[in-house]
Amino acid sequence: MLHPQVNQIRCEPGSSRDGFFCVAQRSIESIQLNNWHSTPFIFKLCVCCTHQELGFDLRDRELRTKQALSLIALIAGIGLYLFSGTALCAGLATDGVTGIEAAAFAATEQYMIQLDADQRLASDAYFEGKAWLILWNLFYGLLIAWGLMKSGLSVRMRNLGEKYTRIKYFQQCAYIVQYTLVVFILLIPLNMYEGFFREHQYNLSNQDFMGWFVEQGIGLMLELTLGSLLIAAIYVVIRRLPDSWAFWGSVTSVFFLVLIIMVSPVFIAPLFNEYKPLPESELKEQILMLARANGVPAEEVYQFDASEQSTRISANVSGLFGTTRISLNDNLINNISPEGVRAVMAHEIGHYALNHIIETLIYLSGIVIMAFFFIRFAFSRVIRPEWGVRDVSDIAGLPVVAALLSVFFTLMTLLNNTITRSNETEADIFALNAAREPDGFSEAVLSLSSYRKMKPGPVEEFILFDHPAGYQRIYRAMRWKLEQQSIVELEVPG
Ligand SMILES: [Zn+2]
């Protein structure tokens, strides 16, 4: 008797995946000859679940050893990267330290006591709740995907598109428009709680409901137009290249990603906020000097009216290849001292000078490629025949793809956060050296405490923090200040 999985891996003549299937089948046949039932379970599992998909030849010991070693190297590499990233807040042991270290801790505490207990409790609760919301969003998203498939709505939306046009690309666009609208409507309660009520509950929002809703509408329009055109284009690649869609689909997605990063400061960001040149002032000239001294090709500093939406301070150096621009929000200008503004801008300039935009893009490309191969691996395993989806290139399977992507990216949070946190730490150090404003820097960090927990636990920081924790950032600034002072003192003769 054959194992049920064996029947599924028949080599289909003319199949575009002959290569993979034949190799797997040859391996299976050699097991069949010997007796499937006496084959160790793990071996069966490998044949049926992994090698069938990847096309590895199990008889080739050398190849298997190399693959195992590569896998171990990859896991070890990622592990090392994760653990060597940034010193975590919990790694800062205050016990038994003396000299500059002890003085830096004491100076950090002086900043920390500026926050009263209620403020600390509120920002901790806000941050912890946000972490739970990641999971709620995931579960709710999966539920929506399941509902769309199970109810047959997804297939009906596809059929509707096919009824009105014969051009495949437009059929796909028609589906994506319907899908986007349905998901938007189903997500309204969660988005309203998360983006509006909760932000008001923690005094982080200045927006009235109408303002918030209009903004959601603008986002929806972008998804309906740009989003559907781009996703439909990716589906063209999946349909046209049945053998290699995972690779070319990722290449196409990365290309779109670069395009979006390039156009967003000029075309997308102004849809949500008004950007205008910062009025001439000493501070503006200082920011431009900082930028020029560190190689940022910018002649203007833009201010945007973020206070329309929130009370958060923020700034950025955005764009790519000629669309680079330095922007800061009005909350930063209005609530932080000039020293603090210079420190924050030096941090943003640091992202540019240290090539973080390109670096992040390279990391993201790797993650996008992994995401596509994950879909290739998982799609056929989760799809049910009764859902009526023809194959992975059928747009009616989009909810399943979206669900798989949300699982994948939630799992990738740890890696993403570590990559971002490492860059943020580099930009912090750059900012201290460029602006030389450790107290301004600490003042700005302290004001971020309204929505970021200042002193998280080690696991919390490791998994959830995409920036170093506030306590650690202030400690670094204080230590920088004290070490610099000691250098100056040593230089003074006598
Ligand atoms: Zn940053």
Residues whose N, C-alpha, C, O or C-beta is under 5 A from the ligand:
A	BS01	ZN	E424 A427
